[in-house]
Structures are given as C-alpha cells and as structure tokens.
Amino acid sequence: MVQTTTKPLTLDEFLQLSETKPASEFIDGQIIQKPMPQGKHSTIQSDLGGEINRVLKPQRIARAYPELRCTFGGRSTVPDVTVFTWERIPRDSDGKVANTFAIAPDWTIEILSPDQSQTKVVRNILHCLAHGTQMGWLIDPEEELVFVYFADRTIAFFEAPGDRLPVPPFAESFNLTVGEMFGWLIE
C-alpha cells in the first residue's frame, strides 16, 4: 500500500475527496492508497464474487460486491470483495441499492497483492470483525492458501487442494475448495 502524506483530515473530509484509482482508504487518520490489482488478484476477485452471487443472490440470501467502499467505526476501507446479507443491503427510499454503505459487511474478503502489507490487510479484517462482520478471508495467491478469520477471532488456514473453505452460516449453500479457487488461475 502506498501511503500518501497530506495534512491530517477527518473522515468526513476524506469522504468528500474525489475517488482515486486504485482506491484510497482512510485508516487511523491516514489516507492509504491500495495497490493496483494484477492478474491473479483480479481473476480470483472476479470469479469469487461471481460464484458467490451465482449461489446466494437468486434466493436473496446475500450479494457480493467487488471493491465496495464501506465506512464504519472511524474508517473507510475498500475490501476486495464484501458480502452483505440481503436484508442488510443499504437501500434508497425507492428500494434500490444505496450508493453509501455505512456498515460493516457480513463477510469481508481480501486478496493479497504482491508487495502489499499483510499486516495492514489483517488489521482491516480485524476491524470488520470488531464491528459485526461474521467472517473474513485473506487469500494469498502466491502461496495458494487462505487464512480464515472467524467472528470469535479464531484463525485457521487452508492450503490443501481438497480443503473446503468455511463460510459464514448464512452462506452454507456456497461450497468452494482451495483447489477450485486457485484452479481459476489456470483456466
């Protein structure tokens, strides 16, 4: 992550700034720009979000969003994939999906990019868990493993191709193995 040095801003001031590409996050009073996604990252992000939506969206269980700004608990972050249960998706008065998500996701998923600080990504996952997120995944495409952070802050990792990845209770109909996920990189 690239750290931008500017005069200190408040969260409200940060939210008034123009969006950057790649996205910038507001963490502990600092603006930190995320690294530009590369091939492995983008492939997993796209396919994972699509698969989650293929299984959970038709039954209105939950919906996955790529690169969605979530602002809560004094931070504004842009996880690689967020999943919100259907009834928690913020909506406008006409029932359409709102532009602003000022709540923690139910499931947060981060995909580690080359040269990205794993510590900063883990801190974002833990921040989500402290604000009601049920589960967090940290996917490392280079090592081909997934760290799973549970709501009680227990951590487990999965690396064998046949390992079935745990999901939050609302997503129990979504099944994915480590091998299936990293297999997307060779399709």
Backbone as numpy.savetxt, mean C-alpha at the origin, in Angstrom:
# Nx Ny Nz CAx CAy CAz Cx Cy Cz
14.20 6.51 -1.18 13.37 7.69 -1.18 14.24 8.93 -1.18
13.86 9.89 -1.96 14.59 11.13 -2.04 13.96 12.11 -1.06
14.77 12.70 -0.22 14.27 13.65 0.77 14.44 15.06 0.21
13.35 15.82 0.22 13.38 17.18 -0.29 13.57 18.13 0.88
14.52 19.04 0.77 14.75 20.00 1.84 14.03 21.30 1.51
13.11 21.66 2.35 12.35 22.90 2.23 12.08 23.41 3.63
11.47 24.61 3.71 11.10 25.10 5.03 10.00 24.18 5.57
9.95 24.03 6.89 8.95 23.12 7.46 7.53 23.53 7.06
6.74 22.54 6.70 5.35 22.74 6.32 4.45 21.99 7.28
3.22 22.42 7.36 2.22 21.65 8.08 1.61 20.64 7.12
0.90 19.67 7.64 0.23 18.70 6.79 -0.75 19.40 5.86
-1.51 20.35 6.37 -2.47 21.08 5.53 -1.77 21.83 4.40
-0.62 22.43 4.69 0.14 23.13 3.64 0.65 22.14 2.60
1.12 20.99 3.06 1.59 19.97 2.14 0.48 19.53 1.19
-0.72 19.34 1.73 -1.83 18.87 0.92 -2.27 19.89 -0.13
-1.88 21.14 0.04 -2.21 22.18 -0.95 -1.20 22.23 -2.10
-0.06 21.57 -1.94 0.97 21.56 -2.99 0.51 20.72 -4.18
1.07 21.00 -5.34 0.78 20.19 -6.52 1.38 18.80 -6.34
0.72 17.82 -6.92 1.24 16.45 -6.86 2.54 16.35 -7.66
3.41 15.48 -7.23 4.67 15.23 -7.92 4.63 13.84 -8.55
5.50 13.62 -9.50 5.66 12.29 -10.08 7.12 11.92 -9.98
7.47 10.86 -9.29 6.58 10.05 -8.48 6.05 10.83 -7.27
5.10 10.25 -6.59 4.41 10.92 -5.49 5.36 11.26 -4.34
5.03 12.34 -3.67 5.74 12.71 -2.44 4.83 12.39 -1.26
5.45 12.03 -0.15 4.71 11.72 1.06 5.10 12.72 2.15
4.20 12.92 3.11 4.46 13.81 4.24 4.55 12.94 5.48
5.78 12.82 6.01 6.04 11.92 7.14 6.85 12.67 8.19
6.32 12.74 9.38 7.02 13.38 10.49 7.50 14.78 10.14
6.64 15.54 9.46 6.97 16.92 9.12 7.88 17.10 7.93
8.25 16.01 7.26 9.15 16.09 6.11 8.45 15.61 4.84
8.85 16.22 3.72 8.36 15.78 2.42 9.39 14.81 1.85
8.95 13.60 1.54 9.84 12.56 1.03 9.26 12.04 -0.28
10.00 12.16 -1.35 9.53 11.69 -2.65 9.84 10.21 -2.79
8.82 9.45 -3.22 9.01 8.03 -3.45 9.87 7.82 -4.70
10.57 6.69 -4.78 11.35 6.42 -5.99 10.42 6.08 -7.17
10.90 6.31 -8.36 10.13 5.99 -9.56 10.04 4.46 -9.66
8.82 3.93 -9.80 8.67 2.47 -9.93 9.37 1.96 -11.18
9.93 0.77 -11.06 10.60 0.13 -12.19 9.81 -1.11 -12.58
10.33 -1.89 -13.51 9.60 -2.99 -14.11 9.01 -4.01 -13.15
9.84 -4.58 -12.27 9.34 -5.60 -11.34 8.27 -5.02 -10.43
8.54 -3.84 -9.91 7.61 -3.16 -9.01 6.27 -2.94 -9.72
6.32 -2.36 -10.92 5.09 -2.04 -11.64 4.31 -3.29 -12.03
5.01 -4.34 -12.43 4.34 -5.58 -12.80 3.58 -6.16 -11.62
4.24 -6.27 -10.48 3.58 -6.83 -9.30 2.44 -5.92 -8.85
2.67 -4.61 -8.83 1.63 -3.67 -8.40 0.38 -3.80 -9.27
0.56 -3.79 -10.56 -0.57 -3.86 -11.49 -1.31 -5.19 -11.38
-0.56 -6.29 -11.43 -1.20 -7.61 -11.41 -1.84 -7.90 -10.07
-1.21 -7.51 -8.98 -1.77 -7.77 -7.65 -3.07 -7.00 -7.44
-3.05 -5.71 -7.76 -4.28 -4.93 -7.62 -5.40 -5.48 -8.48
-5.06 -5.88 -9.70 -6.06 -6.45 -10.60 -6.63 -7.75 -10.08
-5.79 -8.61 -9.54 -6.27 -9.89 -9.00 -7.15 -9.69 -7.76
-6.74 -8.78 -6.88 -7.56 -8.50 -5.70 -8.93 -8.00 -6.15
-8.96 -7.08 -7.11 -10.24 -6.56 -7.59 -11.06 -7.62 -8.32
-10.39 -8.50 -9.05 -11.11 -9.57 -9.76 -11.88 -10.46 -8.79
-11.29 -10.71 -7.62 -11.90 -11.61 -6.64 -12.87 -10.87 -5.70
-12.48 -9.71 -5.20 -13.24 -9.06 -4.13 -14.24 -7.99 -4.60
-13.96 -7.34 -5.71 -14.82 -6.23 -6.16 -16.21 -6.68 -6.63
-16.35 -7.76 -7.42 -17.69 -8.13 -7.91 -18.71 -8.39 -6.79
-18.25 -8.91 -5.66 -19.16 -9.16 -4.54 -19.25 -7.97 -3.58
-18.62 -6.86 -3.97 -18.61 -5.65 -3.15 -18.08 -5.92 -1.74
-17.01 -6.71 -1.71 -16.33 -7.00 -0.45 -15.30 -5.92 -0.18
-14.48 -5.63 -1.19 -13.41 -4.66 -1.04 -12.94 -4.24 -2.42
-12.12 -3.18 -2.43 -11.55 -2.69 -3.68 -10.10 -2.29 -3.45
-9.25 -2.66 -4.40 -7.83 -2.29 -4.35 -7.60 -1.04 -5.18
-6.71 -0.17 -4.68 -6.35 1.07 -5.38 -4.84 1.16 -5.49
-4.31 1.43 -6.68 -2.87 1.64 -6.80 -2.53 3.10 -6.51
-1.42 3.32 -5.80 -0.89 4.67 -5.60 -1.94 5.67 -5.13
-2.71 5.30 -4.11 -3.77 6.18 -3.58 -3.26 6.93 -2.37
-3.38 8.25 -2.40 -2.97 9.07 -1.25 -3.93 8.84 -0.10
-3.37 8.47 1.05 -4.15 8.27 2.27 -3.58 9.21 3.33
-4.43 10.02 3.93 -4.00 11.02 4.89 -4.70 10.77 6.22
-3.91 10.42 7.22 -4.46 10.13 8.55 -3.32 10.12 9.56
-3.65 10.36 10.80 -2.65 10.27 11.87 -1.46 11.20 11.68
-1.68 12.36 11.06 -0.60 13.32 10.89 0.34 13.05 9.73
0.03 12.04 8.92 0.86 11.69 7.75 -0.01 11.65 6.50
0.65 11.80 5.37 -0.01 11.62 4.09 0.92 10.75 3.25
0.52 9.51 3.04 1.37 8.55 2.34 0.65 8.01 1.11
1.42 7.40 0.24 0.89 6.83 -1.00 1.39 5.39 -1.10
0.72 4.46 -0.41 1.15 3.06 -0.52 1.01 2.57 -1.97
1.77 1.55 -2.30 1.73 1.02 -3.66 0.36 0.45 -4.00
-0.25 -0.27 -3.07 -1.62 -0.76 -3.22 -2.30 -0.62 -1.87
-3.50 -0.05 -1.88 -4.31 -0.03 -0.67 -5.60 -0.78 -0.97
-6.12 -1.43 0.04 -7.38 -2.14 -0.11 -8.32 -1.63 0.99
-9.51 -1.24 0.56 -10.54 -0.75 1.49 -11.75 -1.67 1.39
-12.30 -2.06 2.54 -13.54 -2.81 2.50 -14.62 -1.90 1.91
-15.58 -2.50 1.26 -16.57 -1.76 0.47 -17.26 -0.67 1.29
-17.66 -1.00 2.51 -18.42 -0.03 3.32 -17.55 1.11 3.84
-16.23 0.99 3.78 -15.34 2.05 4.26 -14.79 2.94 3.14
-15.11 2.64 1.90 -14.64 3.48 0.80 -15.31 4.85 0.92
-14.52 5.92 1.07 -15.12 7.26 1.18 -15.91 7.59 -0.09
-17.09 8.17 0.11 -17.96 8.49 -1.02 -18.47 9.91 -0.93
-18.72 10.49 -2.10 -19.35 11.80 -2.18 -20.84 11.65 -1.89
-21.54 12.76 -1.78 -22.97 12.72 -1.47 -23.78 12.00 -2.55
-23.26 11.92 -3.78 -23.96 11.22 -4.85 -23.62 9.73 -4.93
-22.82 9.24 -3.97 -22.48 7.83 -3.91 -21.23 7.44 -4.69
-20.64 8.39 -5.41 -19.42 8.09 -6.16 -18.22 8.08 -5.22
-17.18 7.37 -5.62 -15.95 7.31 -4.83 -15.40 8.73 -4.66
-15.06 9.09 -3.44 -14.51 10.42 -3.15 -13.08 10.52 -3.64
-12.60 11.73 -3.82 -11.21 11.95 -4.19 -10.29 11.88 -2.99
-10.78 12.26 -1.83 -9.94 12.32 -0.63 -10.21 11.12 0.26
-9.14 10.41 0.60 -9.22 9.28 1.53 -8.47 9.70 2.80
-9.22 10.13 3.80 -8.63 10.61 5.05 -8.75 9.56 6.14
-8.57 8.31 5.77 -8.63 7.18 6.70 -7.54 6.18 6.32
-7.21 5.33 7.27 -6.23 4.27 7.02 -6.89 3.18 6.18
-6.13 2.55 5.30 -6.69 1.43 4.54 -6.90 0.22 5.44
-7.70 -0.71 4.97 -7.88 -1.96 5.71 -6.69 -2.89 5.50
-6.05 -2.76 4.35 -4.89 -3.59 4.00 -3.95 -2.71 3.20
-2.71 -2.62 3.61 -1.73 -1.81 2.89 -0.65 -2.72 2.34
-0.24 -2.44 1.11 0.74 -3.27 0.43 1.82 -2.36 -0.15
3.06 -2.64 0.22 4.20 -1.90 -0.30 5.11 -2.86 -1.06
5.67 -2.39 -2.15 6.59 -3.17 -2.97 7.92 -2.45 -2.95
8.93 -3.10 -2.43 10.23 -2.48 -2.28 10.88 -2.24 -3.64
11.33 -1.01 -3.85 12.05 -0.66 -5.08 13.55 -0.70 -4.81
14.37 -0.89 -5.86 15.82 -0.84 -5.65 16.20 0.50 -5.02
17.13 0.46 -4.09 17.63 1.65 -3.39 16.59 2.34 -2.50
15.46 1.70 -2.24 14.46 2.28 -1.34 14.75 1.81 0.07
14.58 2.70 1.04 14.83 2.36 2.43 13.72 1.45 2.95
14.09 0.21 3.29 13.11 -0.71 3.86 12.59 -0.18 5.18
13.44 0.48 5.95 13.04 1.02 7.24 11.90 2.02 7.10
12.00 2.93 6.14 10.95 3.93 5.94 9.65 3.28 5.50
9.74 2.28 4.66 8.54 1.59 4.20 7.89 0.85 5.36
8.68 0.17 6.18 8.15 -0.54 7.34 7.49 0.45 8.31
8.10 1.61 8.49 7.49 2.62 9.37 6.11 3.04 8.86
5.96 3.14 7.54 4.65 3.48 6.98 3.64 2.37 7.23
4.06 1.12 7.09 3.17 -0.01 7.37 2.76 0.01 8.84
3.72 0.20 9.73 3.40 0.23 11.17 2.49 1.40 11.52
2.67 2.54 10.85 1.78 3.68 11.06 0.35 3.29 10.68
0.20 2.61 9.57 -1.13 2.16 9.16 -1.74 1.22 10.21
-0.95 0.26 10.67 -1.44 -0.69 11.68 -1.86 0.02 12.96
-1.11 1.05 13.34 -1.45 1.80 14.56 -2.75 2.59 14.41
-3.21 2.75 13.17 -4.43 3.52 12.92 -5.56 2.66 12.35
-5.51 1.35 12.61 -6.64 0.49 12.29 -6.50 -0.42 11.09
-5.39 -0.35 10.37 -5.19 -1.26 9.24 -5.09 -2.69 9.78
-5.73 -3.61 9.09 -5.77 -5.00 9.55 -4.50 -5.78 9.22
-3.86 -5.43 8.09 -2.68 -6.19 7.66 -1.85 -5.35 6.71
-0.54 -5.59 6.73 0.36 -4.95 5.79 1.26 -5.98 5.16
1.53 -5.82 3.88 2.50 -6.66 3.17 3.65 -5.78 2.72
4.85 -6.30 2.84 6.03 -5.69 2.24 6.61 -6.73 1.30
6.51 -6.45 0.01 6.95 -7.38 -1.03 8.34 -6.96 -1.49
9.27 -7.91 -1.48 10.63 -7.64 -1.96 10.85 -8.45 -3.23
10.72 -7.80 -4.40 10.88 -8.54 -5.67 12.27 -9.11 -5.89
13.30 -8.46 -5.39 14.66 -8.94 -5.60 14.93 -10.21 -4.80
14.47 -10.27 -3.58 14.66 -11.44 -2.71 13.55 -12.48 -2.91
12.47 -12.08 -3.62 11.30 -12.92 -3.83 10.74 -13.45 -2.51
10.46 -12.50 -1.63 9.81 -12.84 -0.38 8.85 -11.75 0.03
7.94 -12.10 0.94 6.93 -11.17 1.42 6.93 -11.19 2.93
7.09 -10.01 3.53 6.91 -9.86 4.97 5.45 -9.49 5.19
4.81 -10.17 6.14 3.41 -9.89 6.46 3.36 -9.35 7.88
2.75 -8.18 8.01 2.59 -7.50 9.30 1.13 -7.62 9.69
0.88 -8.28 10.80 -0.48 -8.48 11.28 -0.87 -7.34 12.21
-2.16 -7.16 12.44 -2.66 -6.05 13.26 -2.07 -6.07 14.67
-1.76 -7.26 15.19 -1.18 -7.33 16.53 0.33 -7.08 16.50
0.83 -6.69 15.34 2.24 -6.37 15.08 3.14 -7.60 15.00
2.56 -8.79 14.97 3.34 -9.99 14.70 3.80 -9.91 13.24
5.02 -10.35 12.99 5.57 -10.32 11.65 5.94 -11.74 11.23
5.62 -12.08 9.99 6.01 -13.37 9.44 6.53 -13.11 8.03
7.34 -14.04 7.52 7.78 -13.90 6.15 7.51 -15.18 5.39
7.33 -15.01 4.08 6.97 -16.12 3.21 7.85 -16.04 1.98
8.53 -17.16 1.68 9.44 -17.16 0.54 9.39 -18.43 -0.30
8.85 -19.52 0.22 8.75 -20.74 -0.57 7.65 -20.57 -1.62
7.89 -21.01 -2.85 6.90 -20.82 -3.91 5.50 -21.31 -3.55
5.40 -22.36 -2.77 4.09 -22.89 -2.40 3.44 -22.22 -1.20
4.15 -21.29 -0.55 3.58 -20.60 0.62 2.36 -19.79 0.21
1.23 -20.08 0.84 0.01 -19.29 0.62 0.11 -18.05 1.49
-0.07 -16.89 0.89 0.06 -15.63 1.62 -1.18 -15.35 2.46
-0.99 -15.00 3.73 -2.14 -14.66 4.57 -2.79 -13.38 4.09
-4.09 -13.28 4.28 -4.85 -12.09 3.91 -5.72 -11.69 5.10
-6.20 -10.46 5.12 -7.12 -10.07 6.19 -8.40 -10.90 6.12
-9.12 -11.03 7.23 -10.34 -11.85 7.25 -11.36 -11.50 6.16
-11.52 -10.23 5.84 -12.51 -9.85 4.83 -12.14 -10.37 3.44
-10.86 -10.70 3.22 -10.37 -11.11 1.90 -10.13 -12.61 1.82
-10.77 -13.38 2.68 -10.48 -14.82 2.74 -10.71 -15.54 1.41
-11.51 -14.99 0.52 -11.74 -15.64 -0.77 -10.60 -15.37 -1.76
-9.65 -14.53 -1.39 -8.50 -14.22 -2.25 -7.35 -15.13 -1.86
-6.91 -15.94 -2.80 -5.82 -16.88 -2.55 -4.67 -16.60 -3.50
-3.46 -16.54 -2.93 -2.28 -16.27 -3.74 -1.07 -16.90 -3.06
-0.23 -17.56 -3.85 1.01 -18.11 -3.31 2.17 -17.20 -3.70
3.27 -17.37 -3.00 4.48 -16.64 -3.33 4.89 -16.93 -4.77
4.84 -18.18 -5.17 5.23 -18.58 -6.53 4.35 -17.96 -7.59
3.03 -17.90 -7.32 2.12 -17.27 -8.29 2.45 -15.79 -8.46
2.69 -15.10 -7.35 2.97 -13.67 -7.43 4.26 -13.40 -8.20
5.33 -14.06 -7.82 6.60 -13.79 -8.50 6.64 -14.41 -9.90
5.73 -15.34 -10.17 5.58 -15.88 -11.52 5.11 -14.83 -12.51
4.43 -13.79 -12.02 4.00 -12.70 -12.90 5.20 -12.03 -13.57
6.37 -12.13 -12.95 7.56 -11.48 -13.51 8.14 -12.21 -14.71
7.70 -13.46 -14.94 8.23 -14.21 -16.08 7.16 -14.50 -17.12
5.97 -14.00 -16.93 4.88 -14.24 -17.91 5.08 -13.40 -19.13
